[in-house]
Amino acid sequence: MASVRTARRVFCAAAQAAAAPTSSSRWERLRSSKAGVWCRSLLSDYKEACREMVVGAWEQPLKTSVYVSLLGGAWACFHTKPDQSSFEAALLESSNQLALLSPWIRNGVSDGHIQSLVKLRNEGRLRYASLGLLCVVYHGDYDPDAMLYEARCSNLSVPWRELPQRVLDVGFTGCWWVLDSKMKDYDVNNDEYKHLPGHMQATAPPNPQQVERNERLHRESWLPLTLEDREEETKAVDKMENVSEQSQIKL
């Protein structure tokens, strides 16, 4: 029995000794294979690139801050870029704002721009294109669902070089810039002031002296009238009546 146990131990030790080199040799063969060499070189390249990036950022903080700001700004512009549904919502809101006003006090520029956009939308000719950091809305010649030959033929489609002439609005940082500029002072009809002289068409905010004077006159208007004020008003009324009578006599 002792001889059997000794032989078993010898065979087990020999098997373990033979298995250890086999496993290590498999790992070595895997590392030395083409895939292993490629993976190790790729990891070393990434490691070296990260190390150089950290060292460069530490040595040139101003340049690094500029690059980080540009990347952050590009990321913010991309994520705040408006979509087509936001343009339609803004268009309908602007149209409702103008509809609440009388046609006599609407701004002609705002009303004309909104009416043209609404007409193109009803005809299905509005197009939306994303350009990465911004987007544009332009008009097409036909509705996308139209079955006409001119609308389906690729040779008759509008070339991209004509896109700048067809752009209607530009979306950037969550705003539609052309629509917002057209809706400025949408409740002021400039045509009503064309008959006025040039110096009366332009208005300017009052200066502090004029504001103080208007406030003083407003406060004085709430004060009770005294006897002297009534006498002055009576004299002014009598004077105006005499002037009117003299003018009638001359006529």
BAGUDREN-16742 format. One record per residue (C-alpha): residue number from 1; residue in three letters; x, y, z. Coordinates in Angstrom, 2 decimals, decimal comma. Layout:
N
+-----+--------+---------+---------+---------+
| num | residu |       X |       Y |       Z |
+-----+--------+---------+---------+---------+
| NUM |    ALA |       X |       Y |       Z |
...
+-----+--------+---------+---------+---------+
END
This chain:
251
+-----+--------+---------+---------+---------+
| num | residu |       X |       Y |       Z |
+-----+--------+---------+---------+---------+
|   1 |    MET |    0,00 |    0,00 |    0,00 |
|   2 |    ALA |    2,84 |    2,31 |    0,82 |
|   3 |    SER |    4,35 |    1,72 |   -2,59 |
|   4 |    VAL |    1,01 |    2,56 |   -4,25 |
|   5 |    ARG |    0,70 |    5,84 |   -2,32 |
|   6 |    THR |    4,26 |    6,77 |   -3,21 |
|   7 |    ALA |    3,67 |    6,10 |   -6,89 |
|   8 |    ARG |    0,42 |    8,14 |   -6,79 |
|   9 |    ARG |    2,24 |   11,12 |   -5,24 |
|  10 |    VAL |    4,98 |   10,89 |   -7,85 |
|  11 |    PHE |    2,48 |   10,85 |  -10,69 |
|  12 |    CYS |    0,52 |   13,81 |   -9,18 |
|  13 |    ALA |    3,66 |   15,88 |   -8,74 |
|  14 |    ALA |    4,72 |   15,11 |  -12,30 |
|  15 |    ALA |    1,30 |   16,07 |  -13,60 |
|  16 |    GLN |    1,34 |   19,39 |  -11,69 |
|  17 |    ALA |    4,85 |   20,13 |  -12,91 |
|  18 |    ALA |    3,82 |   19,41 |  -16,48 |
|  19 |    ALA |    0,62 |   21,51 |  -16,22 |
|  20 |    ALA |    2,35 |   24,63 |  -14,85 |
|  21 |    PRO |    4,61 |   25,23 |  -17,86 |
|  22 |    THR |    1,69 |   24,53 |  -20,17 |
|  23 |    SER |   -0,49 |   27,26 |  -18,64 |
|  24 |    SER |    2,36 |   29,77 |  -18,54 |
|  25 |    SER |    3,29 |   28,95 |  -22,08 |
|  26 |    ARG |   -0,31 |   29,62 |  -23,22 |
|  27 |    TRP |   -0,26 |   33,06 |  -21,58 |
|  28 |    GLU |    3,11 |   33,80 |  -23,11 |
|  29 |    ARG |    1,89 |   32,70 |  -26,52 |
|  30 |    LEU |   -1,17 |   34,96 |  -26,14 |
|  31 |    ARG |    0,96 |   37,95 |  -25,20 |
|  32 |    SER |    3,38 |   37,35 |  -28,02 |
|  33 |    SER |    0,63 |   36,90 |  -30,63 |
|  34 |    LYS |   -0,30 |   39,64 |  -33,10 |
|  35 |    ALA |   -3,49 |   40,52 |  -31,22 |
|  36 |    GLY |   -1,63 |   40,75 |  -27,92 |
|  37 |    VAL |    1,10 |   42,94 |  -29,38 |
|  38 |    TRP |   -1,50 |   45,22 |  -31,00 |
|  39 |    CYS |   -3,46 |   45,58 |  -27,74 |
|  40 |    ARG |   -0,32 |   46,32 |  -25,73 |
|  41 |    SER |    0,85 |   48,93 |  -28,24 |
|  42 |    LEU |   -2,60 |   50,53 |  -28,29 |
|  43 |    LEU |   -2,74 |   50,75 |  -24,50 |
|  44 |    SER |    0,77 |   52,19 |  -24,35 |
|  45 |    ASP |   -0,13 |   54,82 |  -26,98 |
|  46 |    TYR |   -3,23 |   55,89 |  -25,04 |
|  47 |    LYS |   -1,23 |   55,99 |  -21,83 |
|  48 |    GLU |    1,42 |   58,17 |  -23,41 |
|  49 |    ALA |   -1,18 |   60,48 |  -24,97 |
|  50 |    CYS |   -2,96 |   60,97 |  -21,64 |
|  51 |    ARG |    0,32 |   61,66 |  -19,90 |
|  52 |    GLU |    1,32 |   64,25 |  -22,51 |
|  53 |    MET |   -2,12 |   65,87 |  -22,29 |
|  54 |    VAL |   -1,88 |   66,24 |  -18,51 |
|  55 |    VAL |    1,68 |   67,55 |  -18,69 |
|  56 |    GLY |    0,77 |   70,02 |  -21,46 |
|  57 |    ALA |   -2,27 |   71,28 |  -19,54 |
|  58 |    TRP |   -0,09 |   71,81 |  -16,47 |
|  59 |    GLU |    2,61 |   73,67 |  -18,43 |
|  60 |    GLN |    0,21 |   75,84 |  -20,54 |
|  61 |    PRO |   -2,88 |   76,62 |  -18,47 |
|  62 |    LEU |   -4,03 |   79,54 |  -20,66 |
|  63 |    LYS |   -4,08 |   77,46 |  -23,83 |
|  64 |    THR |   -5,82 |   74,65 |  -22,01 |
|  65 |    SER |   -8,51 |   76,97 |  -20,64 |
|  66 |    VAL |   -9,15 |   78,34 |  -24,16 |
|  67 |    TYR |   -9,56 |   74,83 |  -25,57 |
|  68 |    VAL |  -11,82 |   73,77 |  -22,72 |
|  69 |    SER |  -13,95 |   76,90 |  -23,18 |
|  70 |    LEU |  -14,30 |   76,26 |  -26,90 |
|  71 |    LEU |  -15,27 |   72,65 |  -26,34 |
|  72 |    GLY |  -17,74 |   73,61 |  -23,62 |
|  73 |    GLY |  -19,28 |   76,30 |  -25,80 |
|  74 |    ALA |  -19,63 |   73,91 |  -28,72 |
|  75 |    TRP |  -21,25 |   71,33 |  -26,45 |
|  76 |    ALA |  -23,68 |   73,94 |  -25,08 |
|  77 |    CYS |  -24,57 |   75,17 |  -28,57 |
|  78 |    PHE |  -25,21 |   71,64 |  -29,76 |
|  79 |    HIS |  -27,48 |   70,75 |  -26,86 |
|  80 |    THR |  -29,41 |   74,07 |  -26,90 |
|  81 |    LYS |  -30,01 |   73,97 |  -30,65 |
|  82 |    PRO |  -33,76 |   74,40 |  -31,33 |
|  83 |    ASP |  -35,69 |   71,83 |  -33,31 |
|  84 |    GLN |  -38,46 |   72,04 |  -35,87 |
|  85 |    SER |  -41,26 |   71,75 |  -33,32 |
|  86 |    SER |  -39,92 |   74,77 |  -31,42 |
|  87 |    PHE |  -39,99 |   76,85 |  -34,62 |
|  88 |    GLU |  -43,59 |   75,91 |  -35,31 |
|  89 |    ALA |  -44,51 |   76,72 |  -31,70 |
|  90 |    ALA |  -42,79 |   80,11 |  -31,91 |
|  91 |    LEU |  -44,49 |   80,82 |  -35,25 |
|  92 |    LEU |  -47,96 |   80,00 |  -33,91 |
|  93 |    GLU |  -47,34 |   82,08 |  -30,78 |
|  94 |    SER |  -46,28 |   85,08 |  -32,87 |
|  95 |    SER |  -49,30 |   84,63 |  -35,13 |
|  96 |    ASN |  -51,61 |   84,59 |  -32,09 |
|  97 |    GLN |  -49,99 |   87,73 |  -30,71 |
|  98 |    LEU |  -50,66 |   89,56 |  -33,96 |
|  99 |    ALA |  -54,19 |   88,20 |  -34,16 |
| 100 |    LEU |  -55,03 |   89,88 |  -30,84 |
| 101 |    LEU |  -54,21 |   93,29 |  -32,34 |
| 102 |    SER |  -56,23 |   95,42 |  -34,68 |
| 103 |    PRO |  -54,95 |   95,48 |  -38,27 |
| 104 |    TRP |  -54,51 |   99,25 |  -37,93 |
| 105 |    ILE |  -51,85 |   99,00 |  -35,22 |
| 106 |    ARG |  -49,91 |   95,96 |  -36,41 |
| 107 |    ASN |  -46,36 |   96,44 |  -37,56 |
| 108 |    GLY |  -46,27 |   95,94 |  -41,32 |
| 109 |    VAL |  -42,91 |   94,14 |  -41,30 |
| 110 |    SER |  -43,95 |   91,73 |  -38,54 |
| 111 |    ASP |  -47,34 |   91,03 |  -40,06 |
| 112 |    GLY |  -45,96 |   90,41 |  -43,56 |
| 113 |    HIS |  -43,21 |   88,08 |  -42,33 |
| 114 |    ILE |  -45,56 |   86,02 |  -40,16 |
| 115 |    GLN |  -48,21 |   85,77 |  -42,88 |
| 116 |    SER |  -45,64 |   84,51 |  -45,39 |
| 117 |    LEU |  -44,34 |   81,89 |  -42,94 |
| 118 |    VAL |  -47,85 |   80,72 |  -42,08 |
| 119 |    LYS |  -48,68 |   80,40 |  -45,78 |
| 120 |    LEU |  -45,55 |   78,30 |  -46,42 |
| 121 |    ARG |  -46,37 |   76,13 |  -43,40 |
| 122 |    ASN |  -49,93 |   75,52 |  -44,61 |
| 123 |    GLU |  -48,57 |   74,57 |  -48,03 |
| 124 |    GLY |  -46,05 |   72,18 |  -46,46 |
| 125 |    ARG |  -43,06 |   73,97 |  -47,97 |
| 126 |    LEU |  -41,09 |   74,67 |  -44,80 |
| 127 |    ARG |  -37,90 |   72,63 |  -44,45 |
| 128 |    TYR |  -35,65 |   72,11 |  -41,44 |
| 129 |    ALA |  -31,92 |   71,33 |  -41,68 |
| 130 |    SER |  -29,48 |   70,72 |  -38,83 |
| 131 |    LEU |  -25,93 |   71,97 |  -39,37 |
| 132 |    GLY |  -24,32 |   70,72 |  -36,18 |
| 133 |    LEU |  -24,05 |   73,75 |  -33,87 |
| 134 |    LEU |  -26,99 |   75,56 |  -35,50 |
| 135 |    CYS |  -30,00 |   74,85 |  -37,68 |
| 136 |    VAL |  -31,80 |   76,64 |  -40,48 |
| 137 |    VAL |  -35,35 |   76,80 |  -41,78 |
| 138 |    TYR |  -35,76 |   77,27 |  -45,52 |
| 139 |    HIS |  -38,57 |   76,97 |  -48,04 |
| 140 |    GLY |  -38,96 |   74,37 |  -50,76 |
| 141 |    ASP |  -40,86 |   74,41 |  -54,01 |
| 142 |    TYR |  -43,27 |   71,57 |  -53,26 |
| 143 |    ASP |  -44,78 |   69,61 |  -50,41 |
| 144 |    PRO |  -42,80 |   66,44 |  -49,53 |
| 145 |    ASP |  -45,94 |   64,34 |  -50,06 |
| 146 |    ALA |  -46,68 |   65,80 |  -53,49 |
| 147 |    MET |  -46,74 |   63,21 |  -56,29 |
| 148 |    LEU |  -45,92 |   65,60 |  -59,11 |
| 149 |    TYR |  -43,09 |   64,74 |  -61,45 |
| 150 |    GLU |  -41,31 |   68,00 |  -60,69 |
| 151 |    ALA |  -41,43 |   67,23 |  -56,96 |
| 152 |    ARG |  -40,16 |   63,63 |  -57,33 |
| 153 |    CYS |  -37,49 |   63,97 |  -59,99 |
| 154 |    SER |  -34,03 |   64,20 |  -58,42 |
| 155 |    ASN |  -32,62 |   66,04 |  -61,43 |
| 156 |    LEU |  -35,08 |   68,89 |  -60,85 |
| 157 |    SER |  -34,44 |   69,21 |  -57,13 |
| 158 |    VAL |  -33,08 |   72,44 |  -55,70 |
| 159 |    PRO |  -29,25 |   72,42 |  -55,50 |
| 160 |    TRP |  -27,52 |   73,14 |  -52,21 |
| 161 |    ARG |  -25,84 |   76,25 |  -53,58 |
| 162 |    GLU |  -29,25 |   77,97 |  -53,60 |
| 163 |    LEU |  -29,81 |   77,27 |  -49,91 |
| 164 |    PRO |  -28,57 |   80,73 |  -48,70 |
| 165 |    GLN |  -31,22 |   82,45 |  -50,86 |
| 166 |    ARG |  -33,95 |   80,21 |  -49,42 |
| 167 |    VAL |  -33,07 |   80,50 |  -45,73 |
| 168 |    LEU |  -35,92 |   81,97 |  -43,69 |
| 169 |    ASP |  -34,57 |   81,68 |  -40,14 |
| 170 |    VAL |  -31,52 |   80,57 |  -38,19 |
| 171 |    GLY |  -31,76 |   78,69 |  -34,90 |
| 172 |    PHE |  -28,88 |   79,10 |  -32,47 |
| 173 |    THR |  -28,58 |   78,81 |  -28,67 |
| 174 |    GLY |  -32,28 |   78,10 |  -28,26 |
| 175 |    CYS |  -33,52 |   81,16 |  -30,23 |
| 176 |    TRP |  -34,86 |   81,84 |  -33,71 |
| 177 |    TRP |  -33,04 |   85,06 |  -34,49 |
| 178 |    VAL |  -34,86 |   86,27 |  -37,61 |
| 179 |    LEU |  -38,29 |   85,65 |  -36,11 |
| 180 |    ASP |  -37,36 |   87,48 |  -32,91 |
| 181 |    SER |  -35,99 |   90,45 |  -34,86 |
| 182 |    LYS |  -39,09 |   90,66 |  -37,06 |
| 183 |    MET |  -41,39 |   90,58 |  -34,02 |
| 184 |    LYS |  -39,69 |   93,55 |  -32,37 |
| 185 |    ASP |  -42,27 |   96,33 |  -31,82 |
| 186 |    TYR |  -44,92 |   94,22 |  -33,51 |
| 187 |    ASP |  -47,66 |   96,41 |  -31,98 |
| 188 |    VAL |  -46,33 |   99,68 |  -33,45 |
| 189 |    ASN |  -47,53 |  100,65 |  -36,93 |
| 190 |    ASN |  -44,89 |  102,96 |  -38,37 |
| 191 |    ASP |  -47,13 |  103,86 |  -41,32 |
| 192 |    GLU |  -49,30 |  105,96 |  -39,01 |
| 193 |    TYR |  -46,47 |  108,44 |  -38,48 |
| 194 |    LYS |  -45,44 |  108,97 |  -42,10 |
| 195 |    HIS |  -47,48 |  112,17 |  -42,42 |
| 196 |    LEU |  -45,65 |  113,75 |  -39,45 |
| 197 |    PRO |  -42,55 |  115,91 |  -39,88 |
| 198 |    GLY |  -39,17 |  114,26 |  -39,62 |
| 199 |    HIS |  -38,35 |  115,62 |  -36,17 |
| 200 |    MET |  -41,64 |  114,25 |  -34,81 |
| 201 |    GLN |  -41,27 |  110,76 |  -36,27 |
| 202 |    ALA |  -38,22 |  109,99 |  -34,17 |
| 203 |    THR |  -38,81 |  109,62 |  -30,45 |
| 204 |    ALA |  -36,30 |  109,57 |  -27,63 |
| 205 |    PRO |  -36,63 |  108,69 |  -23,94 |
| 206 |    PRO |  -37,14 |  111,72 |  -21,65 |
| 207 |    ASN |  -34,20 |  113,09 |  -19,73 |
| 208 |    PRO |  -34,18 |  113,25 |  -15,90 |
| 209 |    GLN |  -35,26 |  116,92 |  -15,90 |
| 210 |    GLN |  -38,34 |  116,18 |  -17,95 |
| 211 |    VAL |  -39,22 |  113,23 |  -15,75 |
| 212 |    GLU |  -38,94 |  115,37 |  -12,60 |
| 213 |    ARG |  -41,06 |  118,10 |  -14,19 |
| 214 |    ASN |  -43,80 |  115,66 |  -15,20 |
| 215 |    GLU |  -43,85 |  114,14 |  -11,73 |
| 216 |    ARG |  -44,06 |  117,58 |  -10,15 |
| 217 |    LEU |  -46,96 |  118,58 |  -12,41 |
| 218 |    HIS |  -48,70 |  115,32 |  -11,61 |
| 219 |    ARG |  -48,39 |  115,92 |   -7,87 |
| 220 |    GLU |  -49,60 |  119,51 |   -8,24 |
| 221 |    SER |  -52,66 |  118,36 |  -10,18 |
| 222 |    TRP |  -53,94 |  116,63 |   -7,05 |
| 223 |    LEU |  -53,70 |  119,76 |   -4,91 |
| 224 |    PRO |  -56,87 |  121,87 |   -4,29 |
| 225 |    LEU |  -57,19 |  125,10 |   -6,25 |
| 226 |    THR |  -56,66 |  128,38 |   -4,40 |
| 227 |    LEU |  -58,39 |  131,73 |   -5,07 |
| 228 |    GLU |  -55,38 |  133,07 |   -6,94 |
| 229 |    ASP |  -55,31 |  130,08 |   -9,23 |
| 230 |    ARG |  -59,00 |  130,53 |  -10,00 |
| 231 |    GLU |  -58,49 |  134,22 |  -10,79 |
| 232 |    GLU |  -55,63 |  133,38 |  -13,13 |
| 233 |    GLU |  -57,74 |  130,74 |  -14,86 |
| 234 |    THR |  -60,63 |  133,23 |  -15,21 |
| 235 |    LYS |  -58,32 |  135,83 |  -16,74 |
| 236 |    ALA |  -56,91 |  133,28 |  -19,16 |
| 237 |    VAL |  -60,42 |  132,20 |  -20,23 |
| 238 |    ASP |  -61,55 |  135,85 |  -20,71 |
| 239 |    LYS |  -58,48 |  136,57 |  -22,76 |
| 240 |    MET |  -59,10 |  133,57 |  -25,01 |
| 241 |    GLU |  -62,75 |  134,64 |  -25,47 |
| 242 |    ASN |  -61,73 |  138,18 |  -26,43 |
| 243 |    VAL |  -59,24 |  136,86 |  -28,97 |
| 244 |    SER |  -61,86 |  134,59 |  -30,50 |
| 245 |    GLU |  -64,40 |  137,46 |  -30,72 |
| 246 |    GLN |  -61,86 |  139,73 |  -32,40 |
| 247 |    SER |  -61,02 |  137,06 |  -34,93 |
| 248 |    GLN |  -64,72 |  136,57 |  -35,73 |
| 249 |    ILE |  -65,21 |  140,33 |  -36,18 |
| 250 |    LYS |  -62,31 |  140,49 |  -38,63 |
| 251 |    LEU |  -63,80 |  137,65 |  -40,63 |
+-----+--------+---------+---------+---------+
END
